[in-house]
Amino acid sequence: MRKGFILLMAFSLVYILIAPSATFAGGSANCVTLYSKPDGKGSHKRVCGNRDDLSKIGWDNKTRSIKVEDVTIYLYFDKKYKNYYVGGQPHYSFNVEPGISSFKFNTMEA
């Protein structure tokens, strides 16, 4: 019984350490949905939290449109937030030029 409790506590601690901070933000998530085609079409992936390298999730240079949720986003053509491209406002969808490799949120709004 004690081993089970210790295992559960260890798992909970690991989850808290690796979960996106938006998970605990009281419903206000820093998330976007990335689409492989313009106008919110094609395959898609909902992503929460800043991403300094979209190749880590298989979306480097793949995004063609974005749906922003609750916070402003900044898009970059290169990894590690280099070569700024454009910003997107909360609750807004828009098409993007091919080549997005990283993005981050304006967390001052959250």
N, C-alpha and C positions, 0 to 999 in steps of 0.2 A: 504494500500500500504506500509506504513512504517513498519507494523508488518511483512509483507512478506519479506521485505529487511532485517530486523533484524534477522528473522529466517534463511534466507539464509546465512547471515554472521556468525551466530552461528554454523550452520552446517559446513560451510567451515573451521572454526577454529577447530572444533572437528576433521574433516577429516585430517587436517594438523598435529594435535597432535598425532593421532593414526596411520596414514599411515606409512608403512615402509619407512625408510630414502631413500632406493633405488628408491622409486617412484620419488624423486626429484633429483636424481644423474645424470641427463643429459644422460640417456640411459644406463649407466653402472650399471646394477643391481647385487646385491649380492644374486643370486638365484641358486637353484638346483632343479632337478626333482628327487623325490624319487620313486623307483619302488618296488613292493612287491615280484618280482621274479628276479632271475639273468638275466643278459644280457639285461636290459631295458625292461623287459616284465612284464605282470600282471597289476594290478591296479597301478595308479601313482598319484602323487600330486606334483605340483610345489610350492616351498616354498621360500620366500624371507626373508632375515634377519636372524640373529642369533636365534637359538632355544635352550633354556636351558632345555626344557622338552617336548619331542616329544609326550608324552601322551596327552598333551593339544590339539593336532590336530589329535589324533587317530593314530599316527604312531610310538609309542614306541615299539621297538623290532620287527617292521614290515618290515623295509627296508632291501632289499637284493641286490639292485644295485642303483647306483647314476649317474646322469649326471650333471657335474659341469658347470656353465656358465662362468662368467668373472673374477673370483677371486679364490684364493686358499681356500680350506675348511679344517677344522679339525674336525674329528669325535671322539665321546666319547661313551664308553659303558654305562656310568652312567649319570644321570641328573646333571645339574649345571656344565657341562664341566669337569667331573671327570673321571678318568680311561681312559686316551688317547688311542685311537685305531690306527688311521691312518690319513694321510693328503691326499688331492686330488688336483691336479693341475687344472688351468683354462682350459676350453674346453676339458675336459677329462671325459670319462665314465668308471666305474669300478664296479665290484661286491664287496660286503662286507659281513663279517661274521654276523650272526644273533646277535642282541642285541644292536644296536645303539639307544641311548636314548637322545643324544643332539649333536649339532654341532654349530660351529661358523666360521666366515670368517676372513681371514687376511685382514682387512680393510686398512692396510697400502698400499695395491696395488691399491685400488679403487681410 
